């Protein structure tokens, strides 16, 4: 049995009267591509900051590759790379210098330089390797920020909203590199607002709301469990009967989208429409996406 | 065995980064305090040379130089650690250091060593430039080196405390303008406290900067307002107190880790 990459036991964090984390339990196995989703203020960043040692838990324990983040913090931080959410940089140095310093803080020396160069190249920073951090564009700063987290080649990588405000080209480049790292055995934990991104990349996700995990499963299971299909009907005439209102997800003019938990509800919906005398112009059945799961779990008050 | 291995490389790297940080802008961090000290030297020696005699065989210009060296050394040691910390806090890039396995003690040592180095480089530069203007004897080199080291360590440590405590540049500037500058100006940089009225002489003895400057000056001339051993004891005690305080702040994660 290999050690879990991340093991979080009943972690609580209180800021005065605010209970930002109300007892989180979570285990992420080595090699996973794991997504942590939730609205602003759900506690995602608080949880990540506890893993990174930037915050101390009020209660509970967290360990990275078996090393407790408080009592064995040096070993825990050696195996962890964190991409912070804020676009921060050191204005005194160029990209390559910063990356070498960062690796040096982790005890890595010249033997690590080849890896630093690989990171620079993979993130499309080769042209900017000798450019001062201050002079980089926003997108380039973001790449440098990711590179800094990877400088010591950590087995566990946490990306806190890495694609906020990032253009499509960079997003693609970034994800192909992170995917490659994941294939090579690095564990990836990603927090994001972009649900398509999590759906596409993550094999397992946890959804957080107000300091608690409200769903934790494989992406596939969550999708099938919470909203199997969407049925869109466009009506030529008539109204949606009240018996179908509980299933209504949204309405755009005469197009009504109904959330189905099972496929045989299509029959029920159509017979109700017929009974109400509504004339159907068009029908579409779509796979639900993570956004539906997210909204059904997190969106409700 | 190499001095730098996996365990010590982290702290060496942080030290190197902190040194490069001021070295890259040496015009501002080294040349500018040297010029300022020279201006003081030119003006005060021009105005006061021949009018003020503190020790019988020491010209006023020579008397002034150790004070100016120490003043600049202290201010620059403080500026190095405090401005580096405040800047990386305001910019947010301090997170890159907080995410590493560096211990609080390593963090302290790297910032302190860089501050000491900057203080000593500024001090030595002023000394070398001053040699063009006046003969500077050094009677007790060991005292000169001891007080230069203790002074830059004390202010470097104070800079770490101020840097951690301050959330904004203006708060750090307040330390500089309301603590460091008044205490240095009132410590005997430009005069001997024996030339003061008795009340002010007594008050000056509560100023730790007085002991650093007097002990340092003793190293040059073999003369001072008080025994260098008393100064050594006072400065070492202050240094120990500030080191304990700053290590406590760093260990608790005060204002750095929530």
Interface residues (C-beta under 8 A of the other chain):
Chain A: X15 X49 X52 X53 X54 X55 X56 X73 X74 X75 X77 X78 X80 X82 X84 X86 X88 X89 X90 X91 X92 X93 X101 X102 X104 X105 X106 X107 X108 X109 X148 X149
Chain B: X4 X6 X7 X9 X10 X12 X13 X14 X16 X17 X20 X21 X24 X25 X88 X91 X92 X93 X95 X96 X97 X98 X99 X100 X101 X102 X103 X253 X257 X258
